[in-house]
Amino acid sequence: WHKRRKTGGKKKPLRKKRKYELGRPAANTKLAPKRVHVVRCRGGNKKFRALRLDHGNFSWGSEAVSRKTRIIDVVYNASNNELVRTKTLVKNCIVMIDGAPFRQWYEQHYAMQLGKRRQTDTEDASTEPPTATHKSALTEKKYEERKKFAKVEKSLEEQF
């Protein structure tokens, strides 16, 4: 239909529009309390169209751990600055997240502090995190082995 005949004349449409040819408008997911609409699809299947979201499942690649955490803000989008201003969540946008679940995992997994919470002068430097209790020799050995690989990049540590 969009192509013309050799003579330059228009072609007639072959048929009407079909249901299976339909396209739907983009969701344009915003950063706000969760609102998801259910869309009925072909075969009675369902798609879940997220109109607003404030949580997501994020991965810490170098540590190979994923946690559900709160999305704080949309920081950068390579395709369009308006998507940053309107806080629109799309694939490949850079978001700021709450790091607490990852910090809790790190402190539980390595049994050492992470981030800005430094020890004051009054406290003893050898004190363990508040979650530390009496551990068996085998558990202590396990944590000592893990601490060899517990180094985090300085720039990343400042963000916690």
MOMOPE-V756839 format. One record per residue. N is the residue number from 1. D_FIRST is the distance of its C-alpha to the first C-alpha in Angstrom with 2 decimals. Layout:
BEGIN
((N,D_FIRST) (N,D_FIRST))
END
This chain:
BEGIN
((1,0.00) (2,3.78) (3,5.44) (4,7.31) (5,9.78) (6,13.29) (7,14.58) (8,12.47) (9,10.88) (10,7.52) (11,5.61) (12,6.53) (13,5.70) (14,7.92) (15,10.25) (16,11.67) (17,12.28) (18,15.06) (19,18.27) (20,18.27) (21,15.07) (22,16.85) (23,18.20) (24,21.45) (25,22.97) (26,25.38) (27,29.00) (28,30.57) (29,33.90) (30,36.85) (31,40.45) (32,42.35) (33,44.03) (34,41.97) (35,39.28) (36,36.93) (37,34.52) (38,33.71) (39,30.08) (40,29.59) (41,27.07) (42,25.92) (43,29.04) (44,31.20) (45,31.50) (46,32.20) (47,31.12) (48,33.50) (49,31.93) (50,34.62) (51,34.51) (52,37.96) (53,40.20) (54,43.64) (55,44.63) (56,43.25) (57,44.38) (58,45.30) (59,46.82) (60,49.64) (61,48.61) (62,51.96) (63,53.85) (64,51.28) (65,51.53) (66,49.01) (67,49.83) (68,48.17) (69,48.84) (70,48.08) (71,45.49) (72,47.24) (73,44.75) (74,41.57) (75,43.02) (76,40.27) (77,36.54) (78,35.27) (79,31.74) (80,32.68) (81,36.06) (82,34.82) (83,34.52) (84,38.24) (85,39.21) (86,37.49) (87,38.78) (88,35.41) (89,35.73) (90,33.03) (91,33.24) (92,35.44) (93,36.95) (94,40.71) (95,42.76) (96,46.48) (97,47.97) (98,51.38) (99,53.36) (100,56.05) (101,54.88) (102,54.79) (103,58.18) (104,59.66) (105,58.42) (106,59.82) (107,63.19) (108,63.41) (109,62.33) (110,64.46) (111,67.17) (112,67.06) (113,65.89) (114,62.63) (115,61.83) (116,63.71) (117,66.21) (118,69.18) (119,72.71) (120,75.18) (121,78.64) (122,80.39) (123,78.52) (124,79.54) (125,77.04) (126,77.42) (127,76.20) (128,73.27) (129,70.28) (130,71.10) (131,69.48) (132,71.90) (133,74.63) (134,77.14) (135,75.42) (136,76.75) (137,77.47) (138,74.53) (139,72.13) (140,73.63) (141,73.14) (142,69.49) (143,68.85) (144,70.74) (145,68.50) (146,65.37) (147,66.71) (148,66.54) (149,62.72) (150,62.57) (151,62.03) (152,59.13) (153,57.82) (154,59.63) (155,56.49) (156,55.28) (157,58.73) (158,58.80) (159,55.74) (160,57.57))
END
